[in-house]
Amino acid sequence: CTANTMTTKDKDNKFILWFDEIGIEDVPLVGGKNASLGEMYQQLSSKGVRVPNGFAVTAAAYRHFIKEAGLMSGIKQVLKDVDPSDTRKLVEKGAAVRRMILNAEFPQDIVDAIRKNYAIMEEKYNKYVDVAVRSSATAEDLPDASFAGQQETYLNVVGAESLLECCRKCVASLFTNRAISYRVHKGFDHFSIALSICVQKMVRSDRASSGVTFTIDTESGFDNVVLITGSWGLGENIVGGKVNPDEFLVFKETLKDSKPIIHKKLGSKKWTMIYQPDALKPTLNVATEKMKRETFCVSDEDILTIARWSVIIEEHYTNKRGTYTPMDIEWAKDGRTQQLFIVQARPETVQSQKDKNCLITYHLKAEESDKKVLARGTSVGSTISCGKSRVLKGIAEMHDFKAGEVLITEMTDPDWEPIIKIAKAVVTNRGGRTCHAAIISRELGIPCIVGCSNATVTVPNGIDVTINCAEGEDGIVYDGTLPFEVEKHDLVDIPKLKTKLCMNLANPEIAFQKSFIPNSGVGLARMEFIVSNHIKCHPLALLEFDASGTGSYRNHKSDTLTTKELKKIYKLIKPYKTGADYFVEKLAQGVAMIAAAFYPKRVILRFSDFKTNEYASLLGGSAYEPEEDNPMLGWRGASRYYDPKYEKGFELECRAVKKVREVFGLTNLQVMIPFCRTVDEAEKVVAKMASCGLDRKNGLQIMGMCEIPSNVILAEEFLQILDGFSIGSNDLTQLVLGVDRNSEIIASLFDERNPAVKKVIKQVIDTCNQMNKYVGICGQGPSDYPDFAEFLIECGIQSISLNPDTIIKTMSWLADKEKTSKK
């Protein structure tokens, strides 16, 4: 009897249903996990998505067992008036129920059914076929509640007797302490939920890698990326937070025709879970060998395959439900066959439930001098919280935890859920963005920092701490209670403007979050932040490391760099083949994060505009930079790009831009040349770009910063070469007025509203508009001075680019100005 011919009544009466007999509508019969596996096995195999075959021991079998063993009344009596906040009583009651179930025997008809169908699986694969045994509750994997990890999973189960024992343990795990607590917290009745069991052919990822995928950014809710995490070996280490995994982001919009892996982060991956021939303990965690820790656990080709499959799964469930349904997916690679598989998929339950029209932002208001960093890790969420630290060495100490404290521990698993529920924040030494601590913290809406390595050592117990997850990928634990503010904006009420308001951005890690602010793109993306904070090394120093020099820094000889610098550079560039590859990849990824966040809106990237003293502060930089008396007016911007002393560095910048546009498919990225003093310089830079393969194909536009009086005086000549100007009002004001903006003595003279500055700004706006060229402004003046913004609009400025935190405020009063002008 197949899924096409079997009636609902037929299914209701069966103890075993194979994946090809069930679909997503069968959640009441086989639980969320099994129903989803059956849905994908039947509907998506033809689209290339591989799902290992298996069968479900149904909810009917569970109810039959509970009834025949006479367990229901006893369970009800034990769980009567259970209070999850009383952790000692919860532990006692949970253990009592589990003992009742484990001491009971399966009815013979259930035993026979499981044996018979395991034998069928043996015929299909091999004698003593290895299977995974997972719980599949009838109330799990729902769009608004994941029930993540509430019941047990058993891997590398071999033989019918071991299978039967694991099935009984799965039933008992419906009443783990964390499952009882979670159901109470979510408002589910213990006895309205039944348990089905998933018996699925194992994927030999113990010989390769595995991981977790989300089809939405888990922190910001940005829905145009696929987040993939992975580690060596079986996947329980990632879900359980035992390892800091590799992390990848793939941009959905251009995935069909491009290879948009826009972010790659190497995790430490300290442990690898493998098989061992022991029926009582069939898996074992071993230390990951050094070479594997220093390389990504999955190839680019496999990353793209996982992403494409994830999009197919998301689209299928979205169509099935009739509403957008981002997915939480588990993948595994078989080390014997080298094939990828999807082993689980369920709806994402946090970001998909948020109101997209309500923008909430957190801002730390403390002075830099008051910020004492105690620990750093990967941020989960985008909020800030304060509380007393509570450092716990293990779950046995959970009774010491008090409501409102900040939990700091090695890692968490579902047994920690009762105290996570009452915590102000969670900090762990281990884990990534898809581990248990991260998932539960997101559901509860509390900040969480994972992968800190040593927070249990560096954060004292019982002190006031501030947990900051509001500033990008880095989560930081600060000493003391620091002030912060929360802003809420109803985006439905944001007015529409004639003038385009764009954004100034430097940090790729906040790009997804900031993309929800109403905007017309990015008027200025600063490359310097990516180089300083992500690359950290002078490009010419990186060029010292060619393919022959990466075996060890000790094997590399340099006339310019010290042994200490070589060692630091070697550590930085892992796992890339060369220093040049490292620079190009890291820069391309940082730029791509910004371009993807605002796609298909225009993003204007300014090429590097470090001054010589700033370049010298980069790792290895002092060996390549001269000492200048006035770096502000020295060797910076365009003058470096064609100079033999730096042009190799500029070539790396061009390679990165080319990759973003041509490999990632982000053709909304445009470029801008800063501090271009002469028309001849503009011609040289454009020619240099063309020699690197960056020309005006595929709609590339080359802008110039208008920040030097010569740019205004010779605007027509510059615009014969460039596609437009972005007015850099800070430098332009400085050079028109002859004022050093960093001098406190004459700071009062620095004012963009000075008549001389306004005159040259109006002149260049007029010239650009007359020549049908782009003209915008990327200084902060328009948000600081409403009258200056009004002046720009009257002059015909096409766009105003502001810092993100001033856009909504500026929009409101600009709308009032536009209304007034209409009257």
Secondary structure, DSSP 4 states (H G I P E B T S, - for coil): --TTT--HHHHHT-SEEEGGG--GGGHHHHHHHHHHHHHHHHHTGGGT-----EEEE-HHHHHHHHHHTT-HHHHHHHTTT--TTSHHHHHHHHHHHHHHHHTSPPPHHHHHHHHHHHHHHHHHS-TT-EEEEEEEETT-SBTTB--TT-S-EEEEEESHHHHHHHHHHHHHGGG-HHHHHHHHHHT--TTS--EEEEEEEPP-GGGSEEEEEESS-TTT---SEEEEEEEEB-THHHHTT-S--EEEEEESTTTTTS--EEEEE-----EEEEE-S-SSS-EEEEEPPHHHHTS-SS-HHHHHHHHHHHHHHHHHHHHHHTS---EEEEEEE-TTT--EEEEEEEE--SGGGS-TTEEEEEEE---GGG--EEEEEEEESS-EEEEEEEE-SSGGGGGG--TTPEEEES---GGGHHHHTT-SEEEESS--TTSHHHHHHHHHT--EEE--SSHHHHS-TT-EEEEE--SSSEEEEEES---EEEEEEEGGGPPP-SSEEEEEE--GGGHHHHTTS--S-EEEEEHHHHIIIII-B-HHHHTT--GGG-S-GGG---SSS-HHHHHHHHHHHTTSSSHHHHHHHHHHHHHHHHHHHHTTS-EEEEPP---HHHHHTSBTGGGT----S-GGGSS-THHHHTSTTTHHHHHHHHHHHHIIIIIS--TTEEEEE-S--SHHHHHHHHHHHHHTT-SSGGG--EEEEE-SHHHHHTHHHHTTTSSEEEE-HHHHHHHHHT--TT-STTGGG--TTSHHHHHHHHHHHHHHHHTT-EEEE-SSHHHH-HHHHHHHHHHT-SEEEE-HHHHHHHHHHHHHHHHHHH-
